[in-house]
Amino acid sequence: MDNLIGCVGKVAIDIFYYVPKIYIAENHISNEVSTSLGGKTANVAVALSKLGISPSLFSSIGKDENGSFALNRLKRWSIYTENVKQFENEKTSFTFTVVEKDGKNTMFHYPGVLEYFSLSSEEYLKLQKAALVFVQADIPSQVLKQILEMCTNVFLELTIPIEISKRVKYVSLNEDELREITKTSDIRKGLEKLHNQGCENIFLKLGEKGSIYYNGKDLIKKPAYKVKVIDTTGAGDSFSAGLIYSLLNNYTIEKALDFATRCSALTVSRKGTEESFPNLEEVLSFKC
């Protein structure tokens, strides 16, 4: 196993509109608009880079203006992009995010070129040898299946229901995703169901209510830090990056949850995604 940290999934452009409040079927005026690198996997890669880990990104983008923007931003954060494929005459994924005054966001996703994402035999071998592979579940199913079968040290962002045929070492998801995937609103029962399906170490993100770790035996809760919320976009991705950093540094589960909670607390106290992710010094010195 080498020191490669692989991040497999979506690269997108995030366009933010800030408004006091959203009203359905009404027009809105935004006096503040910004554009940023986005996509769950790109967010995790940037957040890891800002913590001092330079991952290799495996994704697809279009050969368009947004694709060029994304590549430039990724290189700015010292992320390896040799495994990011560009497709002619296809559009890079993008997301319109409307952020309300209280920090809550509403997103509109355009998947774009992600549907053409695939990996070569050489790229699968790279990931098989990696120290850890982050992968989001909502990529083409054949790619996800192959990664889960070939790689042992996988950190799966379980965003949608999937068939798990082999045990997955680390799984992260939020409360809405747990409810949708397990068809129960009982958190403990949902976690037990996921564990019985092959998820070994589960990290559940509960937003302002904190987080939970479950491994079939231990259930550990971590409250959220109380901060002034500016924008919740990217908070879950920041949390996942904090967990990955902690796992790579052999932190205890309690210390990992605390570190990841610090990351997300700092992220929600700022606007945007990539610029909101904290660096290592900020996380270590964080005081609430």
Protein Blocks (a to p, Z undefined) as FASTA:
>chain_A
ZZbdcdedddddddddddfbdcehiacddfbdcdddedjklmmmmmmmmnopacdddddd
dddfklmmmmmmmmmnopafklcccdehiacddddddddfkopacddddfklmlmgccdf
klmmmmmmpmbdcddfkbcfklmmmmmmmpmbdcdddfbccddfbdcfbacddfklmmmm
nopabfklmmmmmmmnopabdcddehjnopaddehjaccdddddddddfblghklmmmmm
mmmmmmmnopafklmmmmmmmmmmmmmmpgcjklmpccfklmmmpcZZ
